[in-house]
Amino acid sequence: SLEELFTQPRLIENNTLHFSEQIKHDLKSRANISLLLEEVDKIERAGICIRTAISPGYPQRLKDLWRPPAIIYTYGKLQNFPPKCIGIVGSRYTSRKGAAAARELASTLAEQGITIVSGMARGIDTQGHWGALEVGAQTIAVLGCGADIIYPKENAELYAQICENGMIVSEYAPGIKPNPRHFPLRNRIIAGLCQGVVLGEAGLRSGAIITINYACDTNRDIFVLNKGDGGGNQETIHKLN
C-alpha cells in the first residue's frame, strides 16, 4: 500500500520492490506521508475517487493492458464500472452523416443496457456521449487531463451531463492540464475498459486508430460504422478480424 511505501523505508532501502537507483533516491528524498494524506483528503473532498490497481473498485479489464494505469481518478454519480461497455471513437472533424450515425448507434446500444465509453473530444466522441445521454443512459468519458478539467471547453454542458449521468475517468491527477502526449495514452484506457470498440470516421494517423490498435492488442472486438449513402438510414457494422 502507499502507507507501507512511505512508512517502511526498508522496502526502498532493500529494494524489495525492484526500483531503479534513481527511483529509490527520489522516493527516499520525497517520502512525506503527511503531505500524501493531505493531498488525498483534498482530492476526495472535491468528490473525486482515487482507485489504485489493488483497489476493489479498479476495473479488472484495465489489467489486460500492456501498461495499466497505476492510479485512476473518477468523478461523477456512476460509482462502479458497468459490466458491458462499448467504445465509440472517431474523427474530431466528422461529416454530418458520420456524426448522425455515431449518435444513433450510441442511442441504440445504450437502450440495450450497454455503456458508451469515449474521450469527450469534439466530433464522433461527443456524438457518442450525447447519443447515450439523450435516451437517459449512463456514459463514461476518459480524459487526457485531470478529471476536474473540462476539455475541450465547448463541451462544458456535455461534461456536466456526464457527471450527472455517468463517470469521468483519468489517470492524471486533478489540475493536470491537457497535453498532446497524454491523449495517445488516454486512448489505451478507452480500449481497456471496453469489450469492443466502434470506429467512426477517422484518418489513418488519428487518435482513433491508436485506440483501435490498443483494442487489437488486448483482443477486443473491432467494428467499423458505415453509413450507407443510398438513401437508407440503416447502419452496417462490419466486424474485422
N, C-alpha and C positions, 0 to 999 in steps of 0.2 A: 504494500500500500504506500501512498505518498507519505503517510505519517512515519512508517518504518524507514523509508528512504532518508527522511530528514532527521530522525531521532536515533538511528543506529549507524554511526559512522563506519563501523566495521564492514557493512555491506559495500561501502565505497572503497575503503582502505584495502580490504582483502580482495577487491574486485570480484565479489561473489556474483555480481550482475553482468560481468564481462564488458565493462565500459572501456572505451579508449582512454589513454592517459589524459588527453585534453578534456574529455567529458568528466573524468574523475576530478581533475583540478577545478573545473567550473562548478561542479556540484559541491565540493567541499568549501569553496570560497563563497558561494552564494546561498548555501543552505540556511534558511530562516523560516522555521515553522510558524512563527507568529505572523510574519508577512504573508505567508501562504494562506493561512486560515483567514486572515483579514481580507485577502483578495477573493477567496471562495465565498465568504459571507457577503461581500459587496455584490458579487455576481448573482448569488441566489436571491438576495433581497430585490434585485431587478426582475425576478421572475424567470431567470434563465437557469435551466437544469444542466449540470455537468455530469457527463457519463464517461467513465473510463472503460477501457477494453475488458476490465474484470467486473464492471458493474452489472447487476441483474438486468437493467434496462437497456444495455448495449445490444444493438441488433445483431443477431447471430450471422446473418447473411454478409455483413460487412467483413467478417473474419475470413471470407473467401478471397478477399483482395490480396494482391501481392504485397501491398503496404497498407494495411488497415490503419485508420487514424487512431492514435493512442487515446485521444480525448475528442469527444464531440460535445458541442453545446446545442441545446434545443430550447425553443421558445414557442409558446402557443398553447392552446387549450387541449390539443391532442397529446396525451401523456405517453402512450405506448405506440410502438411501431406496428402497423397493421400486418397481418399475415400475407395479404395479397396486394402487391404493388406492381405497377407498370410505369416505366419511364416514357415520357414523350419529349423528344428533343428535335431541334432543327435550326434553321437559319434565323438570324435576327432580322433579316430583310426578306421576309417571305412575301409571296404573292397573295392576293386577296383570296384566291381559290384554295391555296395551301393553308392559309390561316383558318378559313372556314372548315376545312376538312379536319384539321387537328382539333379544333374546338368541338366539333360534332362527335368525333371519335372519343374524346375525353369524356364528354357527357354520357355517351352510351356505356363506356366502360365503368364510369362512376356509378351509374344506375344499377349495375350488376354487382356492386359491392367491392369494386377494385379501386384502390387508392392511386391517384395520379401523382407521380414524382417528376419534378423538373427543376430548372435552375433559375426561374423567375427573370430570365433575360427577356428583352423585347422580342417580338416575333412569335415563333412556334411555342417557345416555353410559356410565354404569357397566355397564349390561347389555350394551351393545355390546362393551366391552372384555372382560368375562367370557365372553361368547359365543365370542370368538376364542380366549381362553386355555384354555378347557375342552376344546378339540379340539387343543391343542398348537400353536396358531398364534401368530404374532407380531402385535402391535398397537402403535399409536402414539398417545400422549396428548399433546395440545397444551395447555399450561398458561397461565393468566393471572398467573403469579408465577414466581419463579426455578425453574429445573429441579431444584433441590435442596429445594424446599419441597413438602410433602405437603398438598394442599388438594382437597377437604375432609379433615379429619383422620380421618374414619371410613373413608376409602379407603386407609389405610396399607398394608394387605395387598395391595390392588389395585396400588398404586404399586410395591411390592416385586416383584410378579409381572411387571408391565410392564417394569421394569428388567431382569429376568432373561430375558424373552422378547420384548423389543421395544425401544421407544425413547420417552423423554420429550423433548419439544421445547418451547422457549420463546424468545421474543425478549427476555426480561427477564433481566438479569444474576443470577447466583446470589445468594441472600439477599434478593431483592426480594419483599416480601410481597404477597399478593393485594390487589387494589384494584378497585372496581367499574368504573373506567374501562378497566381492562385487558381485560376479557372480551369486549366487542364487537370490539376489535382482534384479540384471540386468535382469534375466530371466522373472520376472513378467512384465517388461516393454515390452519385446518382445510379450508376450501373450496379454497384454493390447492393444497394437497398432493394433492387427490383428483381422480379423473376424473369422479366423480359423488357426490352426497350424498343419503342416505335420511333423510326426515323422519318421526319417530315422532309421538307426541302432543306438541302444543305450542300455546301461546296465541299470539294474533296479535301481541303485543308482546314475545314471548320472545326470548332469545338465539338459539334455534334458527332462528327466522325471519330473524334478522340473518345467520346463516350461509347460509341459503338465498338471501338477496338477494346476498351476495357470490358465491355459486356461479353465480347467473344472470349477474352482471356479467362473470364470467370464462368464460362459455359452457360451464359444467359441466352434466352431466345431472342432473336433479332427479327424485327418486322419492318417493312417499308410501306408507307402510306402513299397510295397512288390515287389521286382524284381524277377520274376519267373526264375527258373533255368532249364527250359525245352527247352532251345534253342531259345525262342522267346524274343522279346525286348519290349513287352507290359507291362506297369506298371499296377498294380491293386491297387486302393485306397479303403481301407476299412474304412468307417465312423463308429466310435464306439459310442455307446450310453453310 
